[in-house]
């Protein structure tokens, strides 16, 4: 199982968006839940993250140290 899944909302070459994948992951019957975090430059990122039940989100562009801190926070 992954420690965390980072998903961009806009995935080039993918038939699905990151928030759609996040929603699908949340519907799976997994014995060990894992955190999902959305990354994007979308204006409605907070709404997208809440709708797909992501554990967190970060708007682009972002500072890598802040991303690491946020990932560490949702893992604990």
Secondary structure as the mmCIF struct_conf table of DSSP 4:
data_model
#
loop_
_struct_conf.conf_type_id
_struct_conf.id
_struct_conf.beg_label_comp_id
_struct_conf.beg_label_asym_id
_struct_conf.beg_label_seq_id
_struct_conf.end_label_comp_id
_struct_conf.end_label_asym_id
_struct_conf.end_label_seq_id
BEND BEND1 UNK A 3 UNK A 3
STRN STRN1 UNK A 4 UNK A 8
BEND BEND2 UNK A 9 UNK A 10
TURN_TY1_P TURN_TY1_P1 UNK A 12 UNK A 13
BEND BEND3 UNK A 15 UNK A 16
HELX_RH_AL_P HELX_RH_AL_P1 UNK A 18 UNK A 27
BEND BEND4 UNK A 28 UNK A 28
BEND BEND5 UNK A 31 UNK A 32
STRN STRN2 UNK A 35 UNK A 40
TURN_TY1_P TURN_TY1_P2 UNK A 43 UNK A 44
HELX_RH_AL_P HELX_RH_AL_P2 UNK A 45 UNK A 51
TURN_TY1_P TURN_TY1_P3 UNK A 52 UNK A 53
BEND BEND6 UNK A 55 UNK A 55
STRN STRN3 UNK A 56 UNK A 59
BEND BEND7 UNK A 60 UNK A 61
HELX_RH_AL_P HELX_RH_AL_P3 UNK A 64 UNK A 75
#
